[in-house]
Amino acid sequence: MVIDLRSDFVARPTPEMVAAMARAAELPGGFGPREDATVARLERLAADTLGLADALFCPTCTMANQIAIHLRCRPGEAFVTEAEAHVVTSESAAPAALSGAMPKLVPAKGGALAIAAVEAALTGADAQRARVGLVVMENTHVRSGGTVLGLEHMAAIAELARVAGVPVHLDGARLFNAACALGVAAAELAACADSVACNLNKGLGAPLGAILAGPADFIAEAVRIRQMFGGGWRPAGIPAAAGIVALESMVDRLADDHARARALADGLAALDGIDIDPETVESNIVLARPRGLTPDALAEALAGEGILALPFGPFLRLVSHHEIDDDAVEETLAAFRAVLSGEAP
Ligand SMILES: Cc1ncc(COP(=O)(O)O)c(C=O)c1O
């Protein structure tokens, strides 16, 4: 059996999700974009869980983020974020292509935007500078290795934005991981934003789908933009049924994923040939820097042992999810040991 640690989205749906999807397949799907009863149940559950007025089921978190940017920024306007944000690095320049919006980048550490720089970016608009339509935060921060923005930090950014009259969007692809790491409810983090995007198919294990949540009038408009972006999926009750199981039964177990990511990091730190500080692992993502082997070469050798890890700049990325149990952690560490000691080819 291959152990796939490249991302959490590789995890397959649980048997409970498969059963829920089979039951949903028996139900009529509805016709209009918000008529499907299963989708409506998911959207209400997501809105209530996040403490926001309404929510919209979207195919991907990229689409949810881009709908938010489109609704907040007119062409020629800017959104404040940082250079390593997923909306900047990994969404195929969608803000420019779909909304005519450009990022206004501020310095950041581990995804946390520098407060003074955000303040400066939000004030002092004049005829030469783009008007700022949105602030985007990302929690957990994927390119820093799943680092977690604290509640106080998020509240401070939210307050600056509120004073400037600029809405905040939270790219919470892994929001529930962040909430778990902080020991707070996801709604407490969501309260620092006007709109929130989160994946159902990463740590929460659904086969696909994401949520965009926000005020009622924002979501009403989001339905139109989702259609414009090609995401007006119907019937969507079958994936929505898995999403309900994800929100109802997969949130509380995320602490196990975090403990296993930490166990992986602890085990890797003990090996010759890997640089890693286990203290930097704050959620379910491990970034391990190989010495003497390139990340590509190490990934290839590990693949030969049935372990899939992702070369990620100078690192190998390993992401825990519900299919990674304690045995998988041990097998992964054994494969690293075999490869690094030269026992395995
Ligand atoms: C922080 C962050 N935002 C957004 C996304 C996009 O998610 P999706 O693959 O559902 O479009 C990802 C995916 O990895 C992510 O890590």
The ligand as an SDF file (V2000), in Angstrom:
LIG
                    3D

 16 16  0  0  0  0  0  0  0  0999 V2000
   -4.1370   28.0920    1.4480 C   0  0  0  0  0  0  0  0  0  0  0  0
   -4.8540   27.5220    0.2620 C   0  0  0  0  0  0  0  0  0  0  0  0
   -5.8140   28.2320   -0.3190 N   0  0  0  0  0  0  0  0  0  0  0  0
   -6.5070   27.7740   -1.3710 C   0  0  0  0  0  0  0  0  0  0  0  0
   -6.2420   26.5330   -1.8820 C   0  0  0  0  0  0  0  0  0  0  0  0
   -6.9960   26.0830   -3.0940 C   0  0  0  0  0  0  0  0  0  0  0  0
   -7.7890   24.9670   -2.8610 O   0  0  0  0  0  0  0  0  0  0  0  0
   -8.4520   24.1830   -4.0860 P   0  0  0  0  0  0  0  0  0  0  0  0
   -7.4650   23.1440   -4.4810 O   0  0  0  0  0  0  0  0  0  0  0  0
   -9.7100   23.6170   -3.4970 O   0  0  0  0  0  0  0  0  0  0  0  0
   -8.7200   25.1570   -5.1620 O   0  0  0  0  0  0  0  0  0  0  0  0
   -5.2460   25.7410   -1.3130 C   0  0  0  0  0  0  0  0  0  0  0  0
   -4.9400   24.4160   -1.8850 C   0  0  0  0  0  0  0  0  0  0  0  0
   -3.9730   23.7910   -1.5780 O   0  0  0  0  0  0  0  0  0  0  0  0
   -4.5360   26.2440   -0.2070 C   0  0  0  0  0  0  0  0  0  0  0  0
   -3.5630   25.5330    0.3700 O   0  0  0  0  0  0  0  0  0  0  0  0
  1  2  1  0
  2  3  1  0
  2 15  2  0
  3  4  2  0
  4  5  1  0
  5  6  1  0
  5 12  2  0
  6  7  1  0
  7  8  1  0
  8  9  2  0
  8 10  1  0
  8 11  1  0
 12 13  1  0
 12 15  1  0
 13 14  2  0
 15 16  1  0
M  END
$$$$
